[in-house]
Amino acid sequence: MTTAPWANPPTTPKVKKTVTLDANLVAAVGDGNLSAEVNEALSERVRRLQRATSLRAYLDQYAAAEGSFDEARVEEFVQLLGGRASA
């Protein structure tokens, strides 16, 4: 079985990185596991990017088979998939 690239099972290898974070964001999450917070945020970002990629592929496939969507229909699918992902 293939694991989704954003899945984070306990056996996923870890990589140490140095990051600079806004003080207000660190204060908001408190003294908990900051690595887990960063991992969660990055995982969500990857999921949004994956949804955007899937939407693009679906729209391309649909357009090839059925013709193009109007902008209202495109926006409907974008919202169903969680909004637009920024690049």
BALO-981587 format. One record per residue: x, y, z of N, C-alpha, C in turn; residue number from 0; residue in one letter. Coordinates in nm, 2 decimals, always signed. Layout:
N
(finu (X, Y, Z), (X, Y, Z), (X, Y, Z), NUM, 'a')
...
//
This chain:
87
(finu (+0.08, -0.12, +0.00), (+0.00, +0.00, +0.00), (+0.09, +0.12, +0.00), 0, 'm')
(finu (+0.06, +0.22, -0.08), (+0.13, +0.35, -0.09), (+0.08, +0.45, +0.01), 1, 't')
(finu (+0.17, +0.51, +0.08), (+0.13, +0.61, +0.18), (+0.13, +0.75, +0.12), 2, 't')
(finu (+0.03, +0.83, +0.15), (+0.02, +0.96, +0.09), (+0.14, +1.04, +0.14), 3, 'a')
(finu (+0.20, +1.13, +0.05), (+0.32, +1.20, +0.09), (+0.31, +1.29, +0.21), 4, 'p')
(finu (+0.19, +1.33, +0.24), (+0.17, +1.42, +0.36), (+0.14, +1.34, +0.49), 5, 'w')
(finu (+0.12, +1.21, +0.48), (+0.09, +1.13, +0.59), (+0.22, +1.13, +0.68), 6, 'a')
(finu (+0.20, +1.13, +0.81), (+0.31, +1.13, +0.90), (+0.30, +1.02, +1.01), 7, 'n')
(finu (+0.33, +0.90, +0.96), (+0.32, +0.79, +1.06), (+0.44, +0.81, +1.16), 8, 'p')
(finu (+0.43, +0.75, +1.27), (+0.53, +0.76, +1.38), (+0.67, +0.72, +1.33), 9, 'p')
(finu (+0.68, +0.64, +1.23), (+0.81, +0.59, +1.18), (+0.87, +0.68, +1.07), 10, 't')
(finu (+0.81, +0.79, +1.04), (+0.86, +0.88, +0.94), (+0.99, +0.93, +0.98), 11, 't')
(finu (+1.10, +0.93, +0.90), (+1.22, +0.98, +0.94), (+1.21, +1.13, +0.97), 12, 'p')
(finu (+1.28, +1.18, +1.06), (+1.28, +1.32, +1.10), (+1.40, +1.39, +1.05), 13, 'k')
(finu (+1.39, +1.52, +1.02), (+1.50, +1.61, +0.98), (+1.50, +1.73, +1.07), 14, 'v')
(finu (+1.62, +1.75, +1.12), (+1.64, +1.87, +1.20), (+1.66, +1.99, +1.12), 15, 'k')
(finu (+1.59, +2.10, +1.14), (+1.61, +2.23, +1.07), (+1.60, +2.34, +1.17), 16, 'k')
(finu (+1.67, +2.45, +1.13), (+1.66, +2.57, +1.22), (+1.56, +2.66, +1.15), 17, 't')
(finu (+1.46, +2.71, +1.22), (+1.36, +2.80, +1.17), (+1.35, +2.92, +1.26), 18, 'v')
(finu (+1.30, +3.03, +1.20), (+1.28, +3.15, +1.27), (+1.13, +3.17, +1.26), 19, 't')
(finu (+1.07, +3.19, +1.38), (+0.92, +3.20, +1.39), (+0.88, +3.33, +1.45), 20, 'l')
(finu (+0.76, +3.38, +1.41), (+0.71, +3.50, +1.48), (+0.68, +3.47, +1.62), 21, 'd')
(finu (+0.72, +3.56, +1.71), (+0.71, +3.54, +1.86), (+0.56, +3.52, +1.90), 22, 'a')
(finu (+0.47, +3.60, +1.83), (+0.33, +3.58, +1.87), (+0.27, +3.45, +1.83), 23, 'n')
(finu (+0.32, +3.38, +1.73), (+0.28, +3.25, +1.69), (+0.33, +3.15, +1.79), 24, 'l')
(finu (+0.45, +3.16, +1.83), (+0.51, +3.07, +1.93), (+0.43, +3.08, +2.06), 25, 'v')
(finu (+0.41, +3.21, +2.10), (+0.33, +3.23, +2.23), (+0.19, +3.17, +2.22), 26, 'a')
(finu (+0.13, +3.18, +2.10), (-0.01, +3.13, +2.09), (-0.02, +2.98, +2.11), 27, 'a')
(finu (+0.09, +2.90, +2.07), (+0.08, +2.76, +2.09), (+0.14, +2.71, +2.22), 28, 'v')
(finu (+0.20, +2.80, +2.30), (+0.24, +2.77, +2.43), (+0.37, +2.69, +2.44), 29, 'g')
(finu (+0.39, +2.62, +2.55), (+0.51, +2.55, +2.58), (+0.50, +2.40, +2.53), 30, 'd')
(finu (+0.40, +2.37, +2.45), (+0.38, +2.23, +2.40), (+0.49, +2.19, +2.30), 31, 'g')
(finu (+0.46, +2.09, +2.23), (+0.56, +2.03, +2.13), (+0.56, +2.12, +2.01), 32, 'n')
(finu (+0.65, +2.21, +2.00), (+0.66, +2.30, +1.88), (+0.68, +2.22, +1.75), 33, 'l')
(finu (+0.76, +2.12, +1.76), (+0.79, +2.04, +1.64), (+0.66, +1.98, +1.58), 34, 's')
(finu (+0.57, +1.93, +1.67), (+0.44, +1.88, +1.63), (+0.36, +1.99, +1.57), 35, 'a')
(finu (+0.36, +2.10, +1.62), (+0.28, +2.22, +1.57), (+0.33, +2.25, +1.43), 36, 'e')
(finu (+0.46, +2.26, +1.41), (+0.51, +2.29, +1.28), (+0.48, +2.18, +1.18), 37, 'v')
(finu (+0.50, +2.05, +1.22), (+0.47, +1.94, +1.14), (+0.32, +1.94, +1.09), 38, 'n')
(finu (+0.23, +1.97, +1.19), (+0.09, +1.98, +1.15), (+0.06, +2.09, +1.05), 39, 'e')
(finu (+0.12, +2.21, +1.07), (+0.10, +2.32, +0.98), (+0.16, +2.28, +0.84), 40, 'a')
(finu (+0.27, +2.22, +0.83), (+0.33, +2.18, +0.70), (+0.25, +2.07, +0.64), 41, 'l')
(finu (+0.20, +1.98, +0.72), (+0.11, +1.87, +0.66), (-0.01, +1.93, +0.60), 42, 's')
(finu (-0.07, +2.03, +0.67), (-0.19, +2.09, +0.61), (-0.16, +2.16, +0.48), 43, 'e')
(finu (-0.05, +2.23, +0.48), (-0.01, +2.30, +0.35), (+0.01, +2.20, +0.24), 44, 'r')
(finu (+0.07, +2.09, +0.27), (+0.09, +1.99, +0.16), (-0.05, +1.93, +0.12), 45, 'v')
(finu (-0.14, +1.91, +0.21), (-0.27, +1.86, +0.17), (-0.34, +1.96, +0.08), 46, 'r')
(finu (-0.33, +2.09, +0.12), (-0.40, +2.19, +0.03), (-0.33, +2.19, -0.11), 47, 'r')
(finu (-0.20, +2.18, -0.12), (-0.14, +2.18, -0.25), (-0.18, +2.06, -0.33), 48, 'l')
(finu (-0.19, +1.94, -0.26), (-0.24, +1.82, -0.33), (-0.38, +1.84, -0.38), 49, 'q')
(finu (-0.47, +1.90, -0.30), (-0.61, +1.92, -0.34), (-0.61, +2.01, -0.47), 50, 'r')
(finu (-0.53, +2.11, -0.46), (-0.52, +2.21, -0.58), (-0.47, +2.13, -0.70), 51, 'a')
(finu (-0.37, +2.05, -0.69), (-0.32, +1.97, -0.80), (-0.42, +1.88, -0.85), 52, 't')
(finu (-0.49, +1.81, -0.76), (-0.60, +1.72, -0.81), (-0.71, +1.79, -0.88), 53, 's')
(finu (-0.75, +1.91, -0.83), (-0.85, +1.99, -0.90), (-0.81, +2.03, -1.04), 54, 'l')
(finu (-0.68, +2.08, -1.05), (-0.63, +2.11, -1.18), (-0.64, +1.99, -1.28), 55, 'r')
(finu (-0.60, +1.88, -1.23), (-0.60, +1.76, -1.32), (-0.74, +1.72, -1.35), 56, 'a')
(finu (-0.83, +1.73, -1.26), (-0.97, +1.69, -1.29), (-1.03, +1.79, -1.39), 57, 'y')
(finu (-1.01, +1.92, -1.37), (-1.06, +2.02, -1.46), (-1.00, +2.00, -1.60), 58, 'l')
(finu (-0.87, +1.97, -1.61), (-0.81, +1.95, -1.74), (-0.88, +1.83, -1.81), 59, 'd')
(finu (-0.90, +1.72, -1.73), (-0.96, +1.60, -1.79), (-1.10, +1.62, -1.83), 60, 'q')
(finu (-1.18, +1.70, -1.75), (-1.31, +1.73, -1.78), (-1.32, +1.81, -1.91), 61, 'y')
(finu (-1.24, +1.92, -1.91), (-1.24, +2.01, -2.03), (-1.20, +1.93, -2.16), 62, 'a')
(finu (-1.11, +1.83, -2.15), (-1.08, +1.76, -2.27), (-1.19, +1.67, -2.31), 63, 'a')
(finu (-1.27, +1.62, -2.22), (-1.38, +1.53, -2.25), (-1.51, +1.60, -2.28), 64, 'a')
(finu (-1.54, +1.71, -2.21), (-1.67, +1.77, -2.21), (-1.67, +1.92, -2.25), 65, 'e')
(finu (-1.56, +1.98, -2.26), (-1.55, +2.12, -2.29), (-1.52, +2.19, -2.16), 66, 'g')
(finu (-1.50, +2.32, -2.16), (-1.45, +2.39, -2.05), (-1.57, +2.43, -1.95), 67, 's')
(finu (-1.53, +2.45, -1.83), (-1.63, +2.50, -1.72), (-1.64, +2.65, -1.74), 68, 'f')
(finu (-1.75, +2.70, -1.69), (-1.75, +2.85, -1.68), (-1.69, +2.88, -1.54), 69, 'd')
(finu (-1.66, +3.00, -1.52), (-1.58, +3.04, -1.40), (-1.66, +3.01, -1.27), 70, 'e')
(finu (-1.79, +3.02, -1.27), (-1.87, +2.99, -1.15), (-1.86, +2.84, -1.11), 71, 'a')
(finu (-1.86, +2.76, -1.21), (-1.84, +2.61, -1.18), (-1.70, +2.58, -1.13), 72, 'r')
(finu (-1.60, +2.65, -1.19), (-1.46, +2.63, -1.14), (-1.46, +2.67, -0.99), 73, 'v')
(finu (-1.51, +2.79, -0.96), (-1.51, +2.84, -0.82), (-1.58, +2.74, -0.73), 74, 'e')
(finu (-1.69, +2.68, -0.77), (-1.76, +2.59, -0.69), (-1.67, +2.47, -0.65), 75, 'e')
(finu (-1.60, +2.42, -0.75), (-1.51, +2.30, -0.72), (-1.39, +2.35, -0.63), 76, 'f')
(finu (-1.34, +2.47, -0.65), (-1.23, +2.52, -0.57), (-1.28, +2.52, -0.42), 77, 'v')
(finu (-1.40, +2.58, -0.40), (-1.45, +2.59, -0.26), (-1.48, +2.45, -0.20), 78, 'q')
(finu (-1.53, +2.36, -0.28), (-1.55, +2.22, -0.23), (-1.42, +2.15, -0.18), 79, 'l')
(finu (-1.31, +2.19, -0.25), (-1.18, +2.13, -0.22), (-1.10, +2.22, -0.11), 80, 'l')
(finu (-1.16, +2.31, -0.05), (-1.10, +2.38, +0.06), (-1.04, +2.52, +0.02), 81, 'g')
(finu (-1.08, +2.57, -0.09), (-1.02, +2.71, -0.13), (-0.90, +2.70, -0.21), 82, 'g')
(finu (-0.85, +2.81, -0.25), (-0.73, +2.82, -0.33), (-0.61, +2.81, -0.25), 83, 'r')
(finu (-0.52, +2.73, -0.30), (-0.38, +2.71, -0.23), (-0.29, +2.82, -0.29), 84, 'a')
(finu (-0.22, +2.88, -0.21), (-0.12, +2.98, -0.26), (+0.00, +2.91, -0.30), 85, 's')
(finu (+0.07, +2.95, -0.40), (+0.19, +2.88, -0.45), (+0.31, +2.91, -0.36), 86, 'a')
//
